[in-house]
Every structure is written in C-alpha cells, then in structure tokens.
Amino acid sequence: MMSLRPPHHRRIAGRLPAALAGATAGVLAAGLVAAPAQAESRPAAPLGTIAGSAGHARFVPGPCPRTADPIPALKTAHCGTLTVPETRHRHEGPDGYGHEGPGGYGHEGTDAHHGGGRRITLAVAIIPAATKKHPGDPIVWLAGGPGDDAVSEIPMALNGHLNRDRDLIFMSQRGTYSADPQLTCPNVDRFAADSLGLVFGAPSTGRLHVEETRKCRDRVVSRGADPSAYYGPESAADYDDLRKALGIKKWNVFGISYGTNLALHYLRLHPEGIRSVGIDGVLPPALAGGAVTWKAAREGYDGLFRACEQQPACNTRYPHLKATFERLVSEVEAHPVTTTVTVPGQSKPVKVVLDGGVLVNWLASATHVAAGVPRSIDDLAHGHPRRIAEQWAGGKLSPQAIGRTSHGLAYGVFCREWTPYESEADIVRAGRRLFPSFPRSVLVNAPFLTWLHPDCDAWDVPPADPSIRERTYSDIPTLVLSGGFDAQTAASSGAYAASTLSRSIAVTVPYVAHVVFADSKCAQTMTVSFFDRPSSPDTSCLKGLKPPTFEIGP
C-alpha cells in the first residue's frame, strides 16, 4: 500500500461543490473576523529552550534530531523532545479514543493517561522567525503521509517563507522517522521497488505485499509498540500536550496532505488552543478512504486534460487525451507492457511492467510535472512506454522512498479510521461511477491505496469509535487550499471541509497539483498573509495564474 503523501519538491513521488480541478480558482468566503494573537506570559528566553510539562507529558530541550538528509536550518533551531504516554486510554469513547475507567484509570489497570504506562518520545524542532513581528503565536506544522516526518519537511516550509514573522514548530508524529520508537518498515518500501517487474494488480503480487505488511507488524510489535496506539486522535492529543508544555496559549496550525486530516481531528478534539488553521490538500476524516481517492483522481486528471484541450497546440497534437488514457488503462490491464529502463543510481537496467493500476497511480503523481504528461500518454499509445516507465521506476527506486515512511503510523490510520467504515465494494462502486470503462481489477485498488483491505486484515487492530468519521464544525478562522491538478486529494473535498467551518476561506489554485504550498508562489503568499490577517488573506495573485505550456513531441 502507498500512502497519500505530499510530493518531494520537484520530484514525482506519490505517496493524497467547488470548482472542478484545473480551470478556475474559486474563493468561498464567510464572515471572517481575525482572532487576536495571544500567548501566555513566558520568559524572554527563546521558545523551546525551557523545559515544561502538561500533565504527564514533558518537553525537555536537547539536541536536534537526526535526519535522513541534511537540513541546514537545524543549525540555528531550538530542539528537544516531548515524552507522552503511548496509549492515553484503553477503551474508546465518542471523542475517538478511550475514556478512563473508575478512579481515572484505564479499565485494564494501567494508569496510561496519568503516566504509569509505556511512554514514547517525539522530536521537536523550532525554527525562529526571520523577524520578531509576531513572537506570541507561532505556527505548528502537521506533516503528510500518514507516516512522513515533520522535521524532514522543514525545507518546504522555509521555501514558502512561512517563518517570515512567526516561529515554526515541527514535531515528529508518533512512530515517524525522528520519533522513538521509529516504526518505519524498509521491507515494505523495498518490496515496492523490487516488484517493479511484477504485474502490479495481480493477486499474486497482492499476496506478496500482504506478507511484507505482516513482517512490518511483527517488527512494530518486536519494538514493544502497541499497533493500535498510532493513529489520529492520539497524535492530536500529542500536539495539544506540546502546546501546553511549551507554555503557548494560542498557536496557528498548518497541515498538508494527511496533515489536513490530522488538523481536522485536532480542531474537533482540542480547539481551545488554536488561533487559526491552514489546510492544504484536504482529506476530511469523514470521507477518508478509497472512494474519495478515486474522486480525487477524476478531478485531478480532468483538470489536466481540460488544460490541454484549451491549449491549441496541445489539443491539436494530442486530441482526445482523456479517452486515449482511459483506453490505455483497460488495454494494458488486459495485456501488461514490459520494458527495461535506465534509472539513475542503478547499476543495471531495470525491468518495469506497466498495467492499468500502474497507469492510474503514475498519472496521479505525474500531475506534478503536468507539462510532459500528454506526450508521455501519446508515446505509450504509439508503443513507446519508456517515459512513463522511467518516471514510475525512478520514484520507487529513489533513496527518498526507502526507510523513511512510518508504516506503523500509516497502517494505524488506515486500519482503525478508514477501512472499518468503507468496504471494498464501496471503493469499486465509487471508482466505477467515475471511471466506468475501467475493469474491476483496477477499481478495487484506489490510487496510492493498493491492497488496502487485505493489508488491514493483516494489521489486525480494532476499529476506532465511529465518532472518528464525524465532520469538524468550528468558527476558528481557516484557510482551505486545494489544487486544480491535485489527483491525490480532491479539490471538492476542500469545499466539503469548509462548509462546516463557518469562518473559512476555500481556494482552489488552478494548474497546481497536490500540496499547492510546495509548488505555488501564489499559494505561499496567500498562506503567509492568512496567518497575518485571518480575516482577509491576499488572494489577488490568483488572477494572473496561467496553465503550463505542454510539451509537443515530434
């Protein structure tokens, strides 16, 4: 299974009624009034340099965490760790996680909520603001995935100047790369790379994949971790504890990709500490799963196809692009195409098999490099699979794709929050409604969520309380960002989330793929201005946006 993840900047790698993706930018606004920035009185010492507690959660200043890639900004960051209970409660209740038993203790006799159970450690890095204009209300960053490490996303935040006026706080979500325990499973990532030469959607490939999932679960358990403790409500409580331990009365929240799902949980369960919220690439908890992922694919694909149709040179050279792509999905699913390609860093040519499942996943990521997509589809239609195969293999074999994702957290989210409330039949039905020509063998595996239900059968964790699927209602100012080419999280899901957030602004940035903050200067400008003025962010840049100039092949 692949996660819905934000892209690494400038690289194709998938992991997720507003205007449909692509053509226009829509702004839905409702009576925003800026909330005043507030913070508890605290020492003049920089944020994150003084120890603090919140119940039995404790923040302690210390060295910055190790990272998979060098992050120069950590040289001037204030770092430390937050230690929290692994499982705050044992029996679930209407807030999505367990409630205490008699006397304030879990029913199993472990005083988890009050500090007597297993404890885990989360890395914290605080990047100082470039100016001290707003020292009292920092921004906390919620990473994507599920399973990405927030510390690794520091460069993306700084590239967008999010720390212009405010300190930025990054904390590794439980189980991620810089947390302890680290619940990465490199075997799952290596299988994704090693299986490039297998038929992606074949039942035999699925069985091998599920076996790697079982090995991952064994690895998690062998580290002493409780697989059921790694999911949204526990992570939301971790962030609330961090805010309190740092002595911050109000802060701002910015979540990308899966981080939007976590932000909406957090906003529902712990609203009292939040001044404003930004969410980018929205996956509402009430919708999360395969059906909405098929909807995202439909909207993102159509945004790109429509942009080609509207560009005379593209439409003339690549007419009927949508029909061509959908025909190819069915054709290669019935008769997979095998080729070999050269991939940087690989000593030998790499065998790649393209079937229908590969094509739908490839395109859902390739909207990040939209200019070359029509040519790649046309090449395949004329018997030349090299461009698509190189991009597909390059993403799987990249060093960034191995050993960095917390599959322990990802499966906890998928298998506690999603699959109990959506059947395989639901996924197929949604896919068939949107892509009626696709065979069932393609439709059963929504993009990025391959073998979702068999994997969750192997992961074997209890479902979260049904309240996990509740919508989030709030009057806290919220900026809701979507991309017109986003084929991982539907632009319409942004409008859906905004409809119960009474002081929200929902914006679809045209011609941009998943996580617009990563690639759009306009989105970055809007986001920074929103945290300055939640009642009136600067959206003027939307008027000048233009589609990419599509490549025209020979």
GUGU-727345 format. One record per residue (C-alpha): residue number from 1; chain; x, y, z. Coordinates in steps of 0.25 Angstrom, whole numbers, padded with zeros to 4 digits. Each point is the difference from the previous one (the first is absolute). Layout:
nr; kette; east; north; up
NUM; A; X; Y; Z
...
This chain:
nr; kette; east; north; up
1; A; 0000; 0000; 0000
2; A; 0005; 0014; -0003
3; A; -0004; 0012; 0009
4; A; -0006; 0013; -0005
5; A; 0012; 0008; 0002
6; A; 0005; 0014; -0004
7; A; 0010; 0000; -0011
8; A; 0015; 0002; 0002
9; A; 0002; 0014; -0007
10; A; 0003; -0001; -0015
11; A; -0002; -0015; 0000
12; A; -0011; -0010; -0004
13; A; -0003; -0009; 0012
14; A; -0014; -0003; 0005
15; A; -0001; -0004; 0012
16; A; -0025; 0013; 0001
17; A; -0063; 0039; -0014
18; A; 0012; 0008; -0002
19; A; 0006; 0003; -0014
20; A; 0005; -0013; -0006
21; A; 0015; -0002; -0001
22; A; 0007; 0009; -0010
23; A; -0008; 0010; -0007
24; A; -0003; 0011; 0010
25; A; 0003; 0005; 0014
26; A; -0011; 0000; 0010
27; A; -0001; 0008; 0012
28; A; -0010; -0003; 0010
29; A; 0000; 0009; 0012
30; A; -0009; 0003; 0012
31; A; 0001; 0011; 0010
32; A; 0014; -0002; 0005
33; A; 0004; 0008; 0012
34; A; 0014; 0000; 0004
35; A; 0003; -0007; 0014
36; A; 0010; 0008; 0008
37; A; 0013; -0006; 0002
38; A; 0002; -0004; 0014
39; A; 0011; -0007; 0008
40; A; 0002; -0003; 0015
41; A; 0010; 0008; 0006
42; A; 0013; -0007; -0001
43; A; 0015; 0003; 0002
44; A; 0008; 0008; -0010
45; A; 0008; -0013; -0003
46; A; -0003; -0005; -0014
47; A; -0011; -0010; -0002
48; A; 0004; -0014; 0003
49; A; 0012; 0003; 0009
50; A; -0007; -0002; 0013
51; A; -0006; -0014; 0005
52; A; -0015; -0001; 0003
53; A; -0011; -0010; 0003
54; A; -0014; -0002; -0004
55; A; -0006; -0011; 0009
56; A; 0010; -0012; -0002
57; A; 0005; 0006; -0013
58; A; 0013; 0007; 0001
59; A; 0008; 0008; -0009
60; A; 0015; 0000; 0002
61; A; 0010; 0009; -0008
62; A; 0011; -0008; -0007
63; A; 0008; -0003; -0013
64; A; -0007; 0001; -0013
65; A; -0005; -0013; -0006
66; A; 0008; -0008; -0010
67; A; -0006; 0001; -0014
68; A; 0001; -0009; -0013
69; A; 0005; 0012; -0007
70; A; 0008; 0013; 0004
71; A; -0009; 0011; 0005
72; A; 0009; 0013; 0002
73; A; -0011; 0007; 0007
74; A; 0001; -0009; 0012
75; A; 0014; 0006; 0003
76; A; -0008; 0012; 0006
77; A; -0012; -0007; 0004
78; A; -0004; -0002; 0015
79; A; -0003; -0015; 0002
80; A; -0004; -0010; 0010
81; A; -0010; -0012; 0003
82; A; -0014; -0001; 0004
83; A; -0003; -0013; 0008
84; A; -0014; -0005; 0001
85; A; -0008; -0012; 0003
86; A; -0001; -0010; -0011
87; A; -0014; -0003; 0003
88; A; -0008; 0010; 0008
89; A; -0012; -0008; 0002
90; A; -0004; -0014; -0002
91; A; -0015; 0000; -0004
92; A; -0005; 0008; -0011
93; A; -0011; 0011; 0001
94; A; -0007; 0011; -0008
95; A; 0013; 0008; -0001
96; A; 0007; -0011; -0009
97; A; 0008; -0005; 0011
98; A; -0002; -0007; 0013
99; A; -0006; 0005; 0013
100; A; 0005; -0002; 0014
101; A; -0005; -0011; 0009
102; A; -0004; 0002; 0014
103; A; 0010; 0008; 0008
104; A; 0005; 0007; -0013
105; A; 0008; -0013; -0004
106; A; -0001; -0008; -0012
107; A; -0009; -0013; 0001
108; A; 0012; -0009; -0002
109; A; 0006; 0005; 0013
110; A; 0011; 0008; -0007
111; A; 0001; 0015; 0004
112; A; 0003; 0004; -0014
113; A; -0006; 0013; 0000
114; A; 0006; 0004; 0013
115; A; 0014; -0004; -0004
116; A; 0001; -0015; 0005
117; A; 0000; -0007; -0014
118; A; 0011; 0000; -0011
119; A; 0005; 0013; -0004
120; A; 0005; 0005; -0014
121; A; 0009; 0011; -0004
122; A; -0003; 0010; -0012
123; A; 0010; 0009; -0005
124; A; -0002; 0015; 0000
125; A; 0007; 0011; -0009
126; A; -0004; 0015; 0001
127; A; 0005; 0009; -0011
128; A; 0001; 0014; 0004
129; A; -0008; 0011; -0007
130; A; 0008; 0008; -0010
131; A; -0006; 0012; 0007
132; A; -0006; 0002; 0014
133; A; -0012; 0006; -0005
134; A; -0010; -0010; 0006
135; A; 0008; -0007; 0011
136; A; -0012; -0005; 0008
137; A; -0008; -0009; -0010
138; A; 0009; -0010; -0007
139; A; -0004; -0010; -0012
140; A; 0001; -0015; 0003
141; A; 0001; -0008; -0013
142; A; -0007; -0013; -0001
143; A; 0007; -0009; -0010
144; A; -0006; -0009; -0011
145; A; 0000; -0015; -0003
146; A; -0006; -0006; 0009
147; A; 0014; -0003; 0005
148; A; 0009; 0011; -0005
149; A; 0009; 0007; 0010
150; A; -0003; 0015; 0002
151; A; 0015; 0003; 0002
152; A; 0003; -0004; -0014
153; A; -0010; 0010; -0005
154; A; 0007; 0012; 0006
155; A; 0006; 0004; -0014
156; A; -0013; 0000; -0006
157; A; -0006; 0010; 0011
158; A; 0012; 0009; -0001
159; A; 0000; 0000; -0015
160; A; -0014; 0006; 0001
161; A; 0005; 0010; 0010
162; A; -0010; -0005; 0011
163; A; 0010; 0005; 0011
164; A; 0000; 0014; -0005
165; A; -0006; 0006; 0012
166; A; -0003; -0012; 0009
167; A; 0008; -0012; 0006
168; A; -0003; -0013; -0006
169; A; -0002; -0013; 0008
170; A; 0003; -0013; -0005
171; A; -0003; -0013; 0008
172; A; 0001; -0014; -0005
173; A; -0013; -0007; 0000
174; A; 0000; -0013; 0008
175; A; 0008; -0011; -0007
176; A; 0006; 0008; -0010
177; A; 0015; 0001; -0004
178; A; 0005; 0009; 0011
179; A; -0009; -0005; 0011
180; A; 0003; -0012; 0010
181; A; -0005; -0010; -0003
182; A; 0002; 0002; -0015
183; A; -0010; -0009; -0007
184; A; 0006; 0000; -0014
185; A; 0000; -0013; -0008
186; A; 0010; 0000; -0011
187; A; -0004; -0013; -0005
188; A; -0013; 0006; -0005
189; A; 0007; 0010; -0007
190; A; 0010; -0010; -0006
191; A; -0012; -0008; -0005
192; A; -0005; 0011; -0007
193; A; 0013; 0002; -0008
194; A; 0003; -0015; -0002
195; A; -0014; -0002; -0005
196; A; 0001; 0009; -0012
197; A; 0002; -0012; -0009
198; A; -0013; -0007; 0005
199; A; -0014; 0003; -0004
200; A; -0005; 0011; 0009
201; A; -0014; -0004; 0002
202; A; 0002; -0015; -0001
203; A; -0006; -0008; 0012
204; A; 0014; -0007; 0002
205; A; 0006; 0014; 0001
206; A; -0010; 0003; 0011
207; A; 0003; -0012; 0008
208; A; 0015; 0003; 0000
209; A; -0004; 0014; 0004
210; A; -0008; -0004; 0012
211; A; 0011; -0009; 0004
212; A; 0009; 0012; 0001
213; A; -0011; 0007; 0008
214; A; 0000; -0012; 0010
215; A; 0015; 0001; 0002
216; A; -0002; 0015; 0002
217; A; -0010; -0002; 0011
218; A; 0010; -0010; 0006
219; A; 0011; 0010; 0000
220; A; -0009; 0010; 0007
221; A; -0004; -0010; 0011
222; A; 0014; -0004; 0002
223; A; 0004; 0014; 0003
224; A; -0011; 0000; 0012
225; A; -0009; 0009; -0007
226; A; -0016; -0002; 0000
227; A; -0004; 0001; -0015
228; A; -0014; 0005; 0005
229; A; 0006; 0013; 0006
230; A; 0005; 0006; -0012
231; A; -0011; 0008; -0007
232; A; -0006; 0013; -0001
233; A; -0007; 0003; 0014
234; A; 0013; -0004; 0007
235; A; 0008; 0009; -0009
236; A; -0010; 0012; 0002
237; A; 0002; -0002; 0015
238; A; 0015; 0000; -0001
239; A; -0001; 0014; -0007
240; A; -0009; 0006; 0011
241; A; 0010; -0005; 0010
242; A; 0012; 0006; -0007
243; A; -0007; 0014; -0001
244; A; -0003; -0001; 0015
245; A; 0014; -0005; 0004
246; A; 0006; 0012; -0008
247; A; -0009; 0010; 0007
248; A; -0007; 0005; -0012
249; A; -0014; 0004; 0002
250; A; -0004; 0001; -0015
251; A; 0007; -0004; -0012
252; A; -0003; -0002; -0015
253; A; 0000; -0013; -0007
254; A; 0004; -0003; -0014
255; A; -0002; -0015; -0006
256; A; 0003; -0005; -0013
257; A; -0006; -0013; -0007
258; A; -0002; -0010; 0011
259; A; 0003; 0011; 0010
260; A; -0013; 0007; -0004
261; A; -0007; -0013; 0005
262; A; 0007; 0001; 0013
263; A; -0002; 0015; 0001
264; A; -0015; -0002; -0001
265; A; 0000; -0011; 0011
266; A; 0008; 0010; 0008
267; A; -0009; 0012; -0003
268; A; -0012; -0009; 0005
269; A; 0006; -0006; 0012
270; A; 0009; 0011; 0005
271; A; -0005; 0014; -0005
272; A; 0003; 0008; 0012
273; A; 0015; 0002; -0003
274; A; -0002; 0004; -0015
275; A; 0000; 0014; -0006
276; A; -0001; -0003; -0015
277; A; 0002; -0012; -0009
278; A; 0005; -0003; -0014
279; A; -0002; -0013; -0007
280; A; 0006; -0003; -0014
281; A; -0004; -0012; -0008
282; A; -0012; -0004; 0008
283; A; -0004; -0014; 0005
284; A; -0012; 0002; 0010
285; A; -0001; -0011; 0010
286; A; -0015; -0002; -0004
287; A; 0004; -0004; -0014
288; A; 0014; -0006; 0001
289; A; 0002; -0013; -0008
290; A; -0001; -0006; -0014
291; A; -0012; 0006; -0005
292; A; 0004; 0014; 0002
293; A; 0014; -0003; -0006
294; A; -0007; -0005; -0013
295; A; -0007; 0014; 0001
296; A; 0013; 0007; 0001
297; A; 0006; -0008; -0012
298; A; -0012; 0004; -0008
299; A; 0000; 0015; 0003
300; A; 0016; 0001; -0001
301; A; 0000; -0008; -0013
302; A; -0011; 0008; -0006
303; A; 0007; 0013; 0004
304; A; 0012; -0003; -0008
305; A; -0008; -0006; -0012
306; A; -0008; 0013; 0000
307; A; 0012; 0009; 0000
308; A; 0006; -0008; -0012
309; A; -0013; 0001; -0007
310; A; 0000; 0015; 0002
311; A; 0014; 0002; -0006
312; A; -0001; -0001; -0015
313; A; 0014; -0006; -0002
314; A; -0003; -0011; 0010
315; A; -0014; -0003; -0004
316; A; 0005; -0001; -0015
317; A; 0011; -0009; 0003
318; A; -0006; -0008; 0011
319; A; -0015; 0000; -0004
320; A; -0010; -0008; 0009
321; A; 0011; -0002; 0011
322; A; -0010; -0004; 0011
323; A; -0006; -0011; -0009
324; A; 0014; -0005; -0004
325; A; 0004; -0001; 0014
326; A; -0012; -0008; 0005
327; A; 0001; -0009; -0012
328; A; 0015; -0003; 0003
329; A; -0004; -0003; 0015
330; A; -0009; -0011; -0005
331; A; 0009; -0005; -0011
332; A; 0013; -0001; 0009
333; A; -0008; -0006; 0011
334; A; -0004; -0012; -0009
335; A; 0013; 0000; -0007
336; A; 0011; 0006; 0009
337; A; 0012; 0006; -0007
338; A; 0014; -0004; 0004
339; A; 0013; 0009; -0002
340; A; 0013; 0003; 0006
341; A; 0005; 0014; 0003
342; A; 0012; 0006; 0006
343; A; -0001; 0007; 0013
344; A; 0010; 0009; 0007
345; A; 0007; -0007; 0011
346; A; -0003; -0014; -0005
347; A; 0012; -0008; -0006
348; A; -0009; -0008; -0009
349; A; -0012; 0002; -0009
350; A; -0013; -0001; 0008
351; A; -0011; -0009; -0005
352; A; -0014; 0007; 0001
353; A; -0014; -0006; -0002
354; A; -0011; 0010; -0003
355; A; -0014; -0004; 0002
356; A; -0013; 0008; 0003
357; A; 0003; 0002; 0014
358; A; 0014; 0006; -0003
359; A; -0006; 0010; -0009
360; A; -0011; 0005; 0009
361; A; 0011; 0002; 0011
362; A; 0010; 0006; -0009
363; A; -0009; 0010; -0005
364; A; -0005; 0004; 0014
365; A; 0015; 0004; 0003
366; A; 0003; 0005; -0014
367; A; -0009; 0012; 0001
368; A; 0012; 0006; 0008
369; A; 0007; 0000; -0013
370; A; -0012; 0003; -0009
371; A; 0007; 0006; -0012
372; A; 0005; -0014; -0004
373; A; -0012; -0008; 0003
374; A; -0007; 0001; -0014
375; A; 0013; -0004; -0007
376; A; 0002; -0012; 0009
377; A; -0014; -0005; -0002
378; A; 0001; 0002; -0015
379; A; 0014; -0008; 0000
380; A; -0007; -0012; 0007
381; A; -0011; 0000; -0010
382; A; 0010; -0001; -0011
383; A; 0007; -0011; 0006
384; A; 0011; 0008; 0008
385; A; -0001; -0002; 0015
386; A; 0014; 0005; 0004
387; A; -0004; 0014; 0005
388; A; -0011; -0006; 0009
389; A; 0008; -0012; 0005
390; A; 0012; 0009; 0003
391; A; -0008; 0009; 0009
392; A; -0007; -0011; 0007
393; A; 0013; -0008; 0003
394; A; 0007; 0013; 0004
395; A; -0010; 0003; 0011
396; A; 0001; -0014; 0005
397; A; 0015; -0001; 0000
398; A; 0003; 0013; 0005
399; A; 0008; 0000; 0013
400; A; -0011; 0009; 0006
401; A; -0010; -0011; -0002
402; A; 0007; -0010; 0009
403; A; -0001; -0001; 0015
404; A; -0006; 0014; 0003
405; A; -0015; -0003; 0001
406; A; -0006; -0004; 0013
407; A; -0008; -0012; -0005
408; A; -0004; -0002; 0015
409; A; -0007; 0013; 0000
410; A; -0005; -0001; -0014
411; A; -0007; -0014; 0002
412; A; -0005; 0005; 0014
413; A; -0008; 0011; -0007
414; A; -0004; -0008; -0012
415; A; -0005; -0012; 0008
416; A; -0006; 0007; 0012
417; A; -0006; 0012; -0006
418; A; -0003; -0003; -0015
419; A; -0002; -0015; -0004
420; A; -0010; -0003; 0012
421; A; -0009; 0011; -0007
422; A; 0001; -0004; -0014
423; A; 0000; -0013; -0007
424; A; 0007; -0005; -0013
425; A; -0014; 0001; -0006
426; A; -0001; 0014; 0003
427; A; 0013; 0003; -0006
428; A; -0003; -0007; -0013
429; A; -0014; 0006; -0001
430; A; 0006; 0014; 0001
431; A; 0011; -0003; -0010
432; A; -0010; -0006; -0010
433; A; -0009; 0012; 0001
434; A; 0012; 0009; -0003
435; A; 0008; -0009; -0010
436; A; -0011; -0009; -0006
437; A; 0010; -0006; -0010
438; A; 0010; -0005; 0010
439; A; 0000; -0015; 0003
440; A; -0003; -0004; 0015
441; A; 0014; -0005; 0001
442; A; 0004; 0015; -0001
443; A; -0011; 0006; 0008
444; A; 0002; -0009; 0012
445; A; 0013; 0007; 0003
446; A; -0002; 0016; 0001
447; A; 0013; 0008; -0003
448; A; 0010; -0001; 0011
449; A; -0008; -0009; 0008
450; A; 0003; -0014; -0007
451; A; -0004; -0012; 0008
452; A; -0006; 0009; 0011
453; A; -0010; -0011; 0006
454; A; 0009; -0012; -0001
455; A; 0011; 0008; 0007
456; A; -0009; 0005; 0011
457; A; -0005; -0015; 0002
458; A; 0015; -0003; 0003
459; A; 0002; 0012; 0008
460; A; -0011; -0004; 0010
461; A; -0004; 0012; 0008
462; A; -0013; 0003; 0006
463; A; -0009; 0011; -0007
464; A; 0000; 0014; 0005
465; A; -0013; 0005; 0006
466; A; -0010; 0004; -0010
467; A; 0002; 0014; 0004
468; A; 0013; 0000; -0007
469; A; -0008; 0002; -0013
470; A; -0007; 0013; 0005
471; A; 0001; 0013; -0007
472; A; 0007; 0011; 0006
473; A; -0008; 0012; 0004
474; A; 0007; 0013; 0004
475; A; 0000; 0015; 0000
476; A; 0015; 0001; 0001
477; A; 0006; 0007; -0013
478; A; 0004; -0010; -0010
479; A; 0007; 0001; -0014
480; A; -0003; -0012; -0008
481; A; 0009; -0002; -0012
482; A; -0002; -0010; -0012
483; A; 0007; -0002; -0013
484; A; -0007; 0000; -0014
485; A; 0009; -0011; -0004
486; A; 0000; -0008; 0013
487; A; -0003; -0014; -0003
488; A; 0003; -0005; 0014
489; A; -0010; 0008; 0009
490; A; -0012; 0005; -0007
491; A; -0002; 0015; -0002
492; A; -0014; -0002; 0003
493; A; 0004; -0006; 0014
494; A; 0005; 0014; 0003
495; A; -0014; 0006; -0002
496; A; -0006; -0011; 0008
497; A; 0009; 0002; 0012
498; A; -0002; 0015; -0001
499; A; -0015; -0001; 0000
500; A; 0000; -0003; 0015
501; A; 0011; 0010; 0004
502; A; -0008; 0013; 0001
503; A; 0011; 0010; -0001
504; A; 0008; -0007; -0011
505; A; 0005; 0004; -0014
506; A; 0001; -0011; -0010
507; A; 0009; 0002; -0012
508; A; 0003; -0009; -0012
509; A; 0014; 0004; -0006
510; A; -0001; -0004; -0015
511; A; 0010; -0008; -0008
512; A; 0007; -0005; 0013
513; A; 0001; -0014; 0006
514; A; -0001; -0006; 0014
515; A; 0005; 0010; 0011
516; A; 0000; 0013; -0007
517; A; 0009; 0006; 0010
518; A; 0011; -0008; -0005
519; A; 0000; 0005; -0014
520; A; -0008; 0013; -0001
521; A; 0005; 0013; 0004
522; A; -0014; 0005; 0000
523; A; -0004; -0010; 0010
524; A; 0012; 0004; 0009
525; A; -0004; 0014; -0001
526; A; -0014; -0003; 0004
527; A; 0004; -0009; 0011
528; A; 0010; 0010; 0007
529; A; -0010; 0011; -0002
530; A; -0011; -0008; 0006
531; A; 0007; -0002; 0013
532; A; 0003; 0015; 0001
533; A; -0015; 0003; -0003
534; A; -0009; -0012; 0001
535; A; -0012; 0009; -0004
536; A; 0006; 0005; -0013
537; A; 0011; -0008; -0006
538; A; 0006; 0005; -0013
539; A; -0006; -0008; -0011
540; A; 0003; 0010; -0011
541; A; 0011; -0009; -0007
542; A; -0011; -0010; -0004
543; A; -0004; 0009; -0012
544; A; 0014; -0001; -0007
545; A; 0001; -0015; 0000
546; A; 0003; -0007; -0013
547; A; 0000; -0015; -0004
548; A; 0013; -0006; -0004
549; A; 0005; -0001; -0014
550; A; -0002; -0014; -0004
551; A; 0012; -0007; -0007
552; A; -0003; -0003; -0014
553; A; 0007; -0013; -0005
554; A; 0005; -0003; -0014
